[in-house]
């Protein structure tokens, strides 16, 4: 019988077969899933953001809800509402919204107004929704995968820092390379012909088994110090780098520390180790911190983004 790690790797390979050229994105989605976190996917239209989420749902035996965010969306369209039924013993019956699912695809999340974005906060953080004074629990397996387009900003509502901080990672999706582009054409041709075969989905219980094993992965003192020093460098950059000091306005919150710790342990587990190394930290640090740093006007004027700032910090923070 296949081990938990082998089952998760099988899930990864099936997703890679369906989404060609985006191996990094698939890995980061699985890392977020295994940390019991939510993930924000940012990329231009047509780069398989939605397809990646659908592929995860198809291969994991889980329910998927897709919410297309628009400016006229209401909070009740997400959370659900109470319906009056005069014939029923309970006159008002709760009708669950699409948030009550295992995987929730929040498509173009920055197109919805602040009230709707705020409706996701309680569900993402507390794993529950309050409607008409009653609390309704989410599914044991629950994950929000939100997408946004970084270029087209007309009619959008930028996510506030409090909302961004709820995402364990912000993953950037780039163009596939030339070889992958050819394979994508071939894959879509075969799908159109119906030549692709469907595999039996992997039971979602495997995710809970994996999380138990990941909890046993150790973060020894050198790795722990490295994580804390990186976070400290985002808050007090003047102690580490003159360039970073003029670029960073506000550093990462403790959620950033927790996010690096959780994600690094997943990376170690996926690599068959029961301890975290500095390489594990470096592999996920950009995704965990890029949406948690608030940059100065000077950084924006110089065209310096969060990834460049993190690169600078990694140069000056020592591995003890």
C-alpha positions in Angstrom: 0.0 0.0 0.0 1.3 3.5 -1.0 2.5 5.7 1.8 1.0 9.1 2.5 4.0 10.9 0.9 3.6 8.7 -2.2 -0.1 9.5 -2.4 0.6 13.2 -2.3 3.4 12.9 -4.9 0.9 11.0 -7.1 -1.6 13.9 -6.7 1.2 16.3 -7.7 2.1 14.2 -10.8 -1.5 14.1 -12.0 -1.8 17.8 -11.6 1.4 18.3 -13.5 0.0 16.2 -16.4 -3.0 18.5 -16.6 -1.2 21.8 -16.2 2.0 21.8 -18.2 4.8 24.3 -17.5 3.5 25.4 -14.1 5.3 22.9 -11.8 6.2 25.6 -9.4 2.6 26.8 -9.1 1.4 23.2 -8.4 4.0 22.7 -5.7 3.0 25.9 -4.0 -0.7 25.1 -4.1 0.0 21.7 -2.5 2.2 23.3 0.1 -0.6 25.7 1.0 -3.1 22.8 1.1 -0.9 20.8 3.5 -0.4 23.8 5.8 -4.2 24.2 6.1 -3.8 27.7 4.6 -5.3 29.8 1.8 -3.4 30.9 -1.4 -3.6 33.9 -3.7 -2.7 33.2 -7.3 -1.7 36.2 -9.4 -1.1 36.1 -13.1 -2.3 37.3 -16.5 -5.4 35.8 -18.0 -5.0 32.4 -19.6 -2.1 31.1 -17.5 -4.1 28.2 -16.0 -4.9 29.7 -12.6 -8.5 28.3 -12.7 -7.4 25.1 -14.4 -4.9 24.4 -11.6 -7.6 24.7 -9.0 -10.0 22.5 -10.9 -7.3 19.9 -11.4 -6.7 19.8 -7.7 -10.5 19.2 -7.0 -10.8 16.6 -9.7 -7.9 14.5 -8.4 -8.6 14.9 -4.7 -12.2 13.7 -4.4 -13.3 17.1 -3.0 -16.1 19.6 -3.6 -15.2 22.7 -5.6 -17.2 26.0 -5.5 -16.3 28.7 -8.0 -17.3 32.3 -7.2 -16.9 34.8 -10.0 -16.3 38.1 -8.2 -18.0 41.1 -9.7 -18.6 44.7 -8.4 -22.4 43.9 -7.8 -21.7 40.8 -5.6 -23.2 40.9 -2.1 -21.8 39.2 1.0 -24.9 36.9 1.2 -24.0 35.7 -2.3 -20.9 34.1 -0.7 -22.0 33.1 2.8 -25.6 32.2 2.2 -28.8 33.6 3.7 -31.8 32.6 5.7 -34.9 31.8 3.6 -38.4 32.2 5.0 -40.4 28.9 4.7 -43.9 29.3 6.2 -44.7 25.6 6.0 -41.6 24.5 7.9 -41.4 24.2 11.7 -38.4 26.5 11.6 -39.7 29.5 9.8 -36.3 30.6 8.7 -34.0 28.0 7.1 -30.3 28.7 6.4 -29.4 28.3 2.7 -25.6 27.8 2.6 -23.7 29.8 0.0 -20.8 28.6 -2.2 -18.3 29.2 0.6 -19.5 25.9 2.1 -17.2 23.7 0.1 -13.8 22.0 0.4 -12.1 24.1 -2.2 -13.4 27.6 -2.9 -12.1 29.3 -6.1 -12.5 33.1 -5.6 -12.0 34.2 -9.2 -10.8 37.8 -9.7 -11.2 38.5 -6.0 -10.1 42.1 -6.4 -13.2 42.9 -8.6 -15.5 42.7 -5.6 -16.1 45.6 -3.1 -14.7 45.7 0.4 -17.9 44.3 2.1 -17.7 41.1 0.0 -14.0 40.7 0.5 -14.6 41.1 4.3 -17.2 38.4 4.2 -14.3 36.0 3.3 -12.3 37.0 6.4 -14.2 35.1 9.0 -14.4 32.0 6.8 -10.7 32.1 6.0 -9.5 32.7 9.5 -12.1 31.3 11.9 -13.4 28.5 9.6 -17.0 29.6 10.3 -19.6 32.0 9.0 -22.1 34.0 11.1 -25.5 34.7 9.5 -28.5 36.2 11.4 -26.7 35.6 14.8 -26.0 32.0 14.1 -22.6 30.4 13.5 -22.2 27.8 10.8 -19.0 25.8 10.6 -17.0 25.2 7.5 -16.0 21.7 6.1 -13.0 20.0 7.9 -11.1 20.3 4.6 -11.5 24.0 3.6 -9.2 26.1 1.4 -9.7 29.4 -0.4 -7.8 29.8 -3.7 -8.2 33.3 -4.9 -7.0 34.7 -8.3 -6.3 38.2 -9.5 -5.0 39.8 -12.6 -2.0 42.1 -11.9 -2.4 44.3 -15.0 -6.1 45.2 -15.6 -6.9 47.5 -12.6 -10.0 49.3 -14.0 -13.0 48.6 -11.8 -11.0 46.7 -9.1 -10.8 47.0 -5.4 -7.3 46.3 -4.1 -7.2 43.8 -1.2 -6.5 45.5 2.1 -3.5 44.4 4.1 -5.6 42.6 6.7 -7.1 40.4 3.9 -3.8 39.7 2.2 -2.3 38.6 5.5 -4.9 35.8 5.7 -3.3 34.1 2.6 -0.4 31.9 3.6 1.2 32.5 0.2 0.9 34.7 -2.8 2.0 32.8 -5.9 3.0 34.5 -9.1 2.2 32.7 -12.3 4.6 33.3 -15.2 4.4 32.4 -18.9 5.4 28.8 -19.8 8.5 28.1 -21.7 8.6 27.2 -25.5 8.7 23.4 -25.0 5.8 23.6 -22.5 3.8 25.7 -25.0 4.0 23.0 -27.6 2.9 20.3 -25.0 0.0 22.5 -24.0 -1.3 22.6 -27.6 -1.0 18.8 -27.8 -2.7 18.4 -24.4 -5.7 20.5 -25.4 -6.0 18.8 -28.8 -6.2 15.4 -27.0 -8.7 16.7 -24.6 -10.9 18.0 -27.4 -10.8 14.5 -29.0 -11.6 12.9 -25.7 -8.3 11.0 -25.6 -7.4 11.7 -22.0 -8.4 9.1 -19.4 -9.9 9.9 -16.0 -8.2 8.5 -13.0 -9.9 7.5 -9.7 -9.5 10.6 -7.4 -7.3 10.3 -4.3 -9.3 10.3 -1.0 -9.1 13.6 0.7 -8.4 11.9 4.0 -4.8 11.6 2.8 -4.4 15.4 3.4 -5.2 15.0 7.1 -2.8 12.0 7.3 -0.1 14.2 5.7 -0.7 17.0 8.1 -0.2 14.7 11.0 3.2 13.6 9.7 4.2 17.2 8.9 3.5 18.1 12.5 6.4 15.8 13.5 8.9 17.6 11.2 11.5 19.4 13.4 12.6 23.0 13.1 16.0 23.0 14.9 17.6 26.0 16.4 19.7 27.1 13.3 16.6 27.0 11.0 14.4 28.6 13.6 17.0 31.5 14.1 17.2 31.9 10.3 13.4 32.3 10.0 13.3 34.8 12.9 16.2 36.8 11.5 14.6 37.1 8.1 11.4 38.4 9.7 13.4 40.8 11.9 15.1 42.1 8.8 11.8 43.1 7.3 10.9 45.0 10.4 14.2 46.6 11.2 15.9 46.7 7.8 18.4 49.5 8.7 20.3 47.0 10.9 20.8 44.8 7.8 20.9 46.7 4.6 20.9 50.5 3.7 19.0 49.6 0.4 16.3 47.6 2.3 15.9 50.4 4.8 14.9 52.9 2.1 12.6 50.3 0.4 10.6 48.9 3.4 7.9 50.9 5.1 6.4 48.1 7.2 7.6 44.5 7.7 5.9 41.2 8.0 3.5 40.3 10.9 3.9 37.2 13.1 1.6 35.4 10.5 4.7 35.7 8.2 6.8 33.9 10.8 4.2 31.2 11.2 3.7 30.9 7.5 7.4 30.3 6.8 7.6 27.8 9.6 4.6 25.8 8.3 5.5 25.9 4.6 9.2 25.0 5.3 8.1 22.0 7.2 5.9 20.9 4.3 8.8 21.3 1.9 11.1 19.2 4.1 8.4 16.5 4.4 7.9 16.4 0.6 11.7 15.9 0.3 11.6 13.0 2.6 13.2 14.7 5.6 12.0 15.1 9.2 13.9 18.4 9.7 14.0 21.8 8.1 17.0 23.3 6.3 17.8 26.8 5.2 17.1 25.7 1.6 13.6 24.8 2.6 13.1 28.3 4.0 14.6 30.0 0.9 12.3 27.9 -1.4 9.1 29.4 0.0 10.2 32.7 1.6 9.2 34.9 -1.5 5.7 33.4 -1.7 5.1 33.8 2.0 6.4 37.4 2.4 5.9 39.2 -0.9 2.3 40.2 0.0 3.2 41.1 3.6 5.8 43.8 2.9 4.5 47.4 2.5 7.1 49.2 0.4 8.0 52.9 0.5 7.2 55.5 -2.2 10.9 55.5 -3.0 10.9 51.8 -3.8 7.9 52.1 -6.1 9.5 55.1 -7.8 12.6 53.0 -8.4 10.6 50.1 -9.7 11.7 47.9 -6.8 9.1 45.1 -6.0 8.8 42.9 -2.9 10.7 40.1 -4.5 13.8 42.3 -5.1 13.6 43.4 -1.5 13.4 39.8 -0.2 16.4 39.0 -2.5 18.4 41.8 -0.8 17.4 40.5 2.7 18.5 36.9 1.8 21.9 38.3 0.8 22.5 40.0 4.2 20.8 37.6 6.6 23.3 34.9 7.7 22.6 31.2 8.1 23.9 30.4 11.6 
